[in-house]
Amino acid sequence: MTRDEQQITREFIGGNHRAFELLYNQYSDAVYANIRKMVRVPNLAEDILQDVFTALWTNRAKIDPAQSIANWLFVVSYHKSLTSLKKKLRENCIPADEIALAEIPEDPEFDEKYYGAQIHILNTAVENLPLHKQKVFRLYHFENKSFEEIAQELNLSVSSVKFYLKQSRSFIRKYVSDHFPQTVGLSLLLLVTIP
């Protein structure tokens, strides 16, 4: 995280509305794309996006200023998408073919402590990747960059980007399984399997 990002994060945690607006402008497109990987109904995806940023604002005092806001947004958007999909399916409000049902786990409703624990686990796992794989993983999952954009930014081939991403996901699944065995059944493992 750069000094500017750290400063914006500190200001946001302190309740600065302009800092929140900067974070929204920086991350909303990537968060929306993350949601749309699971939710194919644009209006529902937009509602979830607003829920994610409402949760970010509401829980700003609980956020560790040393951690990336992007990681928090990634985990929370994933879980809010799952929760919303399960609710809509129970209500039979959305035809099944309108939803990407890639292994929705049967976890209980998620709370902010749960998000925090998963964010910590994901951060720890990602930080244990080699630096070049960290960059690829973060650019793809947290900044929603395409394979081509990542390849250009990091001066790699597209096939190298795909290979690093595949290795990163595999490493993170194993790392979580080995170091946080109590979470193996949790949906964190799905975070790194989303295409």
C-alpha positions in Angstrom: 0.0 0.0 0.0 1.4 3.4 -1.0 1.6 6.4 1.4 -1.2 8.0 -0.4 -3.4 4.9 0.0 -2.5 4.7 3.7 -3.4 8.4 4.2 -6.7 8.0 2.4 -7.5 4.9 4.5 -6.7 6.8 7.7 -8.8 9.7 6.7 -11.7 7.4 5.7 -11.5 5.5 9.0 -11.7 8.9 10.7 -15.0 9.6 9.0 -13.8 11.8 6.1 -16.5 11.7 3.4 -14.1 12.8 0.7 -11.8 9.9 1.4 -14.8 7.6 1.2 -15.7 9.0 -2.2 -12.1 8.5 -3.4 -12.3 4.9 -2.3 -15.7 4.4 -4.0 -14.4 5.9 -7.2 -11.2 3.8 -7.1 -12.8 0.4 -6.3 -16.5 0.4 -7.2 -15.9 -0.9 -10.8 -13.7 -3.7 -9.6 -16.2 -4.6 -6.8 -19.1 -4.5 -9.2 -17.2 -6.8 -11.6 -16.5 -9.2 -8.7 -20.2 -9.3 -7.8 -21.2 -9.8 -11.5 -19.0 -12.9 -11.6 -21.6 -14.5 -9.4 -24.8 -12.4 -9.9 -26.0 -12.0 -13.5 -28.9 -9.7 -12.7 -27.6 -6.1 -13.1 -30.1 -4.5 -10.7 -29.3 -7.1 -8.0 -25.6 -6.6 -8.5 -26.0 -2.8 -8.2 -27.9 -3.3 -4.9 -25.2 -5.6 -3.6 -22.5 -3.0 -4.6 -24.4 -0.4 -2.6 -24.7 -2.8 0.4 -20.9 -3.4 0.3 -20.0 0.3 0.3 -22.6 0.9 3.0 -21.0 -1.8 5.1 -17.6 -0.3 4.4 -18.7 3.1 5.7 -20.6 1.7 8.7 -17.7 -0.5 9.8 -14.9 1.9 9.0 -13.8 2.1 12.6 -13.2 -1.6 12.7 -10.9 -1.7 9.7 -7.2 -2.1 10.2 -5.5 0.9 8.6 -2.5 -1.3 7.7 -4.6 -3.7 5.6 -5.8 -3.1 2.1 -9.3 -1.8 1.6 -9.4 -3.7 -1.7 -9.0 -7.0 0.2 -11.9 -6.1 2.6 -14.1 -5.1 -0.4 -13.3 -8.3 -2.2 -14.2 -10.6 0.7 -17.3 -8.6 1.7 -18.6 -8.4 -1.8 -18.2 -12.1 -2.3 -20.1 -12.9 0.9 -22.8 -10.4 0.4 -23.3 -11.8 -3.1 -23.7 -15.3 -1.7 -26.0 -14.2 1.0 -28.2 -12.3 -1.5 -28.3 -15.1 -3.9 -29.3 -17.6 -1.3 -32.1 -15.3 -0.1 -33.4 -14.7 -3.6 -33.3 -18.4 -4.3 -35.3 -19.1 -1.1 -37.8 -16.5 -2.2 -37.8 -17.9 -5.8 -37.5 -14.4 -7.0 -34.8 -15.1 -9.6 -34.9 -17.9 -12.2 -32.0 -20.3 -11.6 -30.6 -19.6 -15.1 -30.1 -15.9 -14.1 -27.5 -16.8 -11.4 -24.0 -18.3 -11.6 -24.4 -21.0 -9.0 -20.8 -22.0 -8.8 -20.9 -24.0 -5.5 -22.8 -21.7 -3.1 -21.8 -23.0 0.3 -24.3 -23.5 3.1 -22.6 -21.2 5.6 -24.7 -19.3 8.1 -25.3 -15.6 7.6 -22.0 -13.7 7.7 -21.2 -11.0 10.2 -18.5 -8.4 10.3 -16.3 -10.5 12.6 -16.5 -13.3 10.1 -15.4 -10.9 7.3 -12.5 -9.7 9.4 -11.3 -13.3 10.1 -11.5 -14.2 6.4 -9.8 -11.0 5.3 -7.0 -11.7 7.8 -6.7 -15.3 6.4 -6.7 -14.2 2.8 -4.2 -11.4 3.5 -1.9 -13.8 5.3 -2.0 -16.3 2.5 -1.5 -13.7 -0.3 1.4 -12.2 1.6 3.1 -15.6 1.6 3.1 -15.8 -2.2 6.3 -14.8 -4.1 6.1 -11.1 -4.9 5.4 -11.6 -8.7 2.5 -13.9 -7.9 1.1 -11.5 -5.3 1.0 -8.8 -7.9 -0.8 -11.0 -10.4 -3.3 -12.2 -7.8 -4.0 -8.7 -6.5 -4.3 -7.2 -10.0 -6.7 -9.9 -11.1 -8.9 -10.4 -8.0 -8.7 -7.0 -6.3 -8.4 -4.6 -9.2 -10.3 -6.6 -11.7 -7.7 -6.3 -14.4 -7.8 -8.6 -17.4 -5.1 -11.1 -18.3 -4.0 -8.8 -21.1 -3.8 -5.7 -18.8 -1.8 -7.6 -16.2 0.6 -8.9 -18.8 1.2 -5.5 -20.2 1.5 -3.8 -16.7 4.0 -6.5 -15.5 5.7 -7.1 -18.8 4.7 -10.8 -18.9 3.0 -13.0 -21.4 -0.7 -13.7 -21.0 0.1 -17.4 -20.6 2.5 -16.5 -17.7 -0.2 -14.4 -16.0 -2.7 -17.3 -16.3 0.0 -19.7 -15.0 0.9 -17.5 -12.0 -2.8 -17.0 -11.2 -3.4 -20.8 -11.2 -0.3 -21.4 -9.0 -1.4 -18.6 -6.7 -4.9 -20.0 -6.2 -3.5 -23.5 -5.6 -0.9 -22.1 -3.1 -3.6 -20.1 -1.2 -6.0 -23.1 -1.0 -3.1 -25.3 0.4 -1.9 -22.5 2.7 -5.3 -22.0 4.2 -5.8 -25.7 4.6 -2.5 -26.2 6.3 -2.4 -23.1 8.5 -6.1 -22.4 9.2 -7.6 -26.0 9.2 -10.7 -24.8 11.1 -11.7 -22.8 8.0 -11.3 -25.5 5.4 -15.1 -25.9 5.1 -15.6 -22.2 4.9 -16.2 -20.3 1.7 -12.8 -18.6 1.8 -11.5 -21.5 -0.3 -14.0 -20.6 -3.0 -12.5 -17.0 -3.1 -9.5 -18.3 -5.0 -11.4 -20.6 -7.3 -13.6 -18.0 -9.0 -12.6 -17.9 -12.6 
